[in-house]
């Protein structure tokens, strides 16, 4: 399996960060150029998730530029359990070369 997606525990927590459960994850498409280069890495991001569980925005915290867009595209389609307020969710998307 070339991709591993996990909620991340990096960064300091403040009152708007949480560990909401992800209801639906979309696996990122491994970019062909990255696959050909046997490029591996982790994309770290923080998603702002509205109370209904939809992603409002994504801020990339780190990762190889060839992998970032694929991670963002997938995270944008993730869904979290509903909550009473908007939260910030830390995410790591790990790309492992086949």
Residue frames as qw, qx, qy, qz and C-alpha x, y, z in Angstrom:
[[0.000, 0.891, 0.455, 0.000, 0.00, 0.00, 0.00],
 [0.513, 0.342, -0.010, 0.787, 1.77, 3.20, -1.11],
 [0.128, -0.563, 0.032, -0.816, -0.23, 5.73, 0.96],
 [0.415, -0.401, -0.724, 0.377, -0.88, 5.99, 4.66],
 [0.138, -0.601, -0.111, -0.779, -3.21, 8.68, 5.99],
 [0.506, -0.408, -0.659, 0.379, -3.35, 9.41, 9.70],
 [0.212, -0.944, -0.134, -0.213, -4.57, 12.21, 11.92],
 [0.553, 0.378, -0.391, 0.631, -1.48, 14.00, 13.15],
 [0.556, -0.735, -0.336, 0.194, -0.64, 15.01, 16.66],
 [0.549, 0.096, -0.042, 0.829, 1.85, 17.71, 15.75],
 [0.024, -0.543, -0.110, -0.832, 1.70, 21.36, 16.77],
 [0.002, 0.067, 0.654, -0.753, 0.41, 22.93, 19.91],
 [0.111, -0.575, -0.788, -0.191, -3.24, 22.64, 20.70],
 [0.114, -0.049, 0.219, -0.968, -5.45, 25.63, 21.32],
 [0.430, 0.232, 0.632, -0.601, -9.14, 25.80, 22.05],
 [0.676, 0.467, -0.075, -0.565, -10.18, 25.41, 18.40],
 [0.362, 0.386, -0.831, -0.172, -8.09, 22.29, 17.73],
 [0.804, -0.167, 0.351, -0.450, -9.60, 18.88, 18.32],
 [0.102, -0.239, 0.944, 0.205, -9.38, 15.24, 17.50],
 [0.722, 0.260, 0.154, -0.623, -12.72, 14.83, 15.74],
 [0.624, -0.002, 0.770, 0.136, -13.27, 11.44, 14.18],
 [0.230, 0.343, -0.547, -0.728, -13.01, 11.26, 10.40],
 [0.744, 0.240, 0.474, -0.405, -16.11, 9.63, 8.91],
 [0.810, 0.529, 0.240, 0.080, -14.91, 9.48, 5.31],
 [0.335, -0.646, 0.442, 0.524, -11.35, 9.62, 3.93],
 [0.753, 0.653, -0.014, -0.076, -10.35, 9.94, 0.30],
 [0.776, -0.272, 0.314, 0.474, -7.02, 8.37, -0.62],
 [0.133, 0.812, -0.247, -0.512, -4.82, 10.78, -2.59],
 [0.857, 0.507, 0.017, 0.085, -3.73, 9.98, -6.11],
 [0.647, -0.472, 0.299, 0.518, 0.03, 9.32, -6.09],
 [0.356, 0.833, -0.180, -0.385, 1.39, 11.76, -8.73],
 [0.932, 0.338, 0.034, 0.126, 2.93, 9.89, -11.65],
 [0.393, 0.751, -0.370, 0.381, 6.09, 12.02, -11.64],
 [0.427, -0.627, 0.531, -0.377, 6.58, 11.32, -7.92],
 [0.950, -0.044, 0.288, -0.116, 6.03, 7.60, -8.53],
 [0.797, 0.546, -0.127, 0.225, 8.60, 7.59, -11.36],
 [0.170, 0.731, -0.462, 0.472, 11.10, 9.34, -9.09],
 [0.677, -0.243, -0.657, 0.226, 10.33, 6.90, -6.22],
 [0.026, -0.449, 0.262, -0.854, 9.63, 9.99, -4.14],
 [0.506, -0.488, -0.699, 0.132, 8.47, 9.38, -0.60],
 [0.114, 0.216, -0.295, 0.924, 7.45, 11.82, 2.07],
 [0.129, -0.583, -0.731, 0.330, 4.89, 13.20, 4.45],
 [0.031, -0.503, -0.215, -0.837, 2.60, 16.13, 3.80],
 [0.200, -0.405, -0.665, 0.595, 1.54, 17.85, 7.03],
 [0.107, -0.430, -0.355, -0.823, -1.54, 20.03, 6.94],
 [0.078, 0.281, 0.656, -0.696, -4.14, 21.66, 9.13],
 [0.106, -0.423, -0.683, -0.586, -7.76, 21.65, 8.01],
 [0.287, 0.045, 0.368, -0.883, -10.46, 23.98, 9.27],
 [0.155, -0.282, -0.918, -0.233, -13.58, 21.82, 9.51],
 [0.370, -0.314, -0.031, -0.874, -17.01, 23.40, 9.88],
 [0.494, -0.161, 0.626, -0.581, -19.61, 22.15, 12.34],
 [0.874, 0.244, 0.021, -0.420, -21.24, 19.93, 9.68],
 [0.823, -0.226, 0.477, 0.207, -17.92, 18.09, 9.10],
 [0.695, 0.647, 0.165, 0.266, -16.91, 19.65, 5.77],
 [0.609, -0.204, 0.057, 0.764, -13.45, 21.11, 5.13],
 [0.134, 0.952, 0.193, -0.197, -13.52, 24.91, 4.86],
 [0.304, 0.874, -0.376, 0.042, -9.80, 25.43, 4.28],
 [0.946, -0.114, -0.027, 0.301, -6.45, 23.67, 4.32],
 [0.002, 0.926, -0.377, 0.022, -3.10, 25.10, 5.36],
 [0.905, 0.205, -0.288, 0.237, -0.07, 23.04, 4.38],
 [0.518, -0.823, 0.229, 0.036, 2.53, 22.91, 7.15],
 [0.204, -0.619, 0.710, 0.265, 5.16, 20.93, 5.23],
 [0.812, 0.204, 0.546, 0.005, 5.83, 18.40, 2.53],
 [0.384, -0.116, 0.593, 0.699, 7.40, 17.93, -0.88],
 [0.328, 0.411, -0.064, -0.848, 5.80, 20.23, -3.48],
 [0.349, 0.122, -0.781, -0.503, 5.14, 17.29, -5.84],
 [0.255, -0.267, -0.921, 0.121, 3.03, 15.62, -3.15],
 [0.077, 0.216, 0.423, -0.877, 1.25, 18.62, -1.62],
 [0.452, 0.104, -0.260, -0.847, -1.43, 19.12, -4.28],
 [0.544, -0.095, -0.800, -0.235, -2.46, 15.46, -4.23],
 [0.262, -0.240, -0.763, 0.539, -2.79, 15.57, -0.44],
 [0.188, 0.203, 0.198, -0.940, -4.82, 18.81, -0.53],
 [0.494, 0.020, -0.518, -0.698, -7.18, 17.50, -3.20],
 [0.511, -0.200, -0.836, 0.000, -7.92, 14.39, -1.13],
 [0.180, -0.240, -0.626, 0.720, -8.26, 16.17, 2.22],
 [0.275, 0.042, -0.078, -0.957, -10.73, 18.64, 0.72],
 [0.635, -0.112, -0.542, -0.539, -13.11, 15.69, 0.19],
 [0.303, -0.071, -0.859, 0.406, -12.74, 14.22, 3.71],
 [0.480, -0.581, -0.235, -0.614, -15.72, 14.40, 6.07],
 [0.134, 0.161, -0.759, 0.616, -15.67, 14.52, 9.89],
 [0.218, -0.557, -0.791, 0.127, -18.40, 13.77, 12.41],
 [0.090, -0.785, -0.220, -0.572, -20.61, 16.81, 13.05],
 [0.451, -0.209, -0.503, 0.707, -19.73, 18.98, 16.04],
 [0.099, -0.850, -0.457, 0.243, -21.12, 22.01, 17.82],
 [0.026, -0.914, 0.158, 0.373, -18.40, 24.27, 16.46],
 [0.657, 0.691, -0.290, 0.086, -15.72, 24.66, 13.80],
 [0.770, -0.536, 0.278, 0.204, -12.44, 22.88, 14.60],
 [0.306, 0.763, -0.554, -0.134, -8.86, 22.68, 13.36],
 [0.971, -0.092, 0.218, -0.025, -7.64, 19.21, 12.50],
 [0.085, -0.705, 0.657, 0.253, -3.97, 18.27, 12.10],
 [0.937, 0.282, 0.158, -0.134, -3.37, 15.72, 9.35],
 [0.214, -0.567, 0.705, 0.367, -0.40, 13.80, 7.95],
 [0.885, 0.414, 0.048, -0.208, -0.53, 12.13, 4.56],
 [0.462, -0.532, 0.655, 0.273, 2.35, 9.72, 4.06],
 [0.767, 0.564, -0.191, -0.238, 3.45, 8.80, 0.53],
 [0.595, -0.423, 0.660, 0.178, 5.60, 5.66, 0.22],
 [0.395, 0.513, -0.583, -0.491, 7.10, 4.74, -3.13],
 [0.959, 0.050, 0.059, -0.274, 5.96, 1.35, -4.46]]
